[in-house]
Amino acid sequence: MNVAIIGASGYSGAELASLVAKHPHLTIVGLFVSEGSQDQGKLLSSLYPEHASLLDLPLQPLSDAAYKHIAANADYVCLCTDHHVSVELAPKFLDMGKKVFDLSGGYRLHAASDYDTYYGFSHPYPDWLDKAQYGLAEWYSDDISQAELIAVAGCYPTAALNALKPLQNAGLLSDQPVIINAVSGVTGAGRKAAINTHFCEVSLAPYGLFNHRHTPEISQYLGHPVLFTPHLGNFARGILETIYVTLKPGVTPEQVDAAYQVLANAPLIRLKGKVMPSIKGVVNQPYVDIGWQQQGNQLIVVAAIDNLLKGAAGQALQCMNLVSHWPGELGLKGV
């Protein structure tokens, strides 16, 4: 299958290009950036020297000629772009008959009104919100395999939902909101220069209190209220979430352990039990690590992922594998 990547110069785009280039059954047929990008014409490996020899491919402007090239040559189009851009691009490629994998938040939420509230714009294609399939690979594999537009799950929600859906599905959560305290590396903010993400300026600090756009995403696909507070940490990549859960009265540790067994055979989930996950354990790895400890009806769950792999490019590749009817982990284990 032939893959075109839009927004290939960003962190997620470059990570995805690397994964596709190493995949046994996928071929890159174009790496694209906006027509106004200063990166156009450069080799991707010149921006990311760690990919020298693998990604000595030019970054092409998304011009009329590029659209014609994609129409003629690509099977899959991956949008590693800002949500404002993805929202407009996805329908164009869908009209060409391409399978579209959107790594932005442009099509993750069901309700168009949530885009006004959390994203600050009115969604121009509400019909596609109904048709887009959420790309949380371990939970929606059958639906993903049949979809035309896959809204790849967000990084924070990927960790939170894999940690919490086993408990919700087993009926173990009380009516109390789940509290999620999350920390991400700076690459989660994207490659574009900004003073608040300049490494010398970053200090561990919360942001997006009560109004972060991942809050409705987590609540929607969990089916339970959450209080989500993200933090930016002074490290490059990785996410660690400490999640505080109030269980229903009488729920035993054995019931909690049994609930997590729904993920026991998922190739990219590592259930750690009482061993707490760490960012060090998942950086440059495609896994979700999940650990938990219980005291009475209080449960603390800790989840860790690499935000650029399982939180973005790795999960997009899982979704491409599922659409292609290949094992979801193909090209990921051992990266």
Secondary structure, DSSP 8 states (H G I E B T S, - for coil): -EEEEETTTSHHHHHHHHHHHH-SS-EEEEEEE-TT-TTTTSBHHHH-GGGTTT---BEEE--HHHHHHHHHH-SEEEE-S-HHHHHHHHHHHHHTT-EEEE-SSTT--S-HHHIIIIISS--S-HHHHHH-EEE-TTT-HHHHHT-SEEEE--HHHHHHHHHHHHHHHTT-B-SS-EEEEEEE-GGGG-SS--GGGSTTT--SEE-STTT-THHHHHHHHHTS-EEEEEEE-SSSS-EEEEEEEEB-TT--HHHHHHHHGGGTT-TTEEEEETS---STTTTT---EEEEEEEETTEEEEEEEE-TTIIIIIHHHHHHHHHHTTS-TTTTTTT-
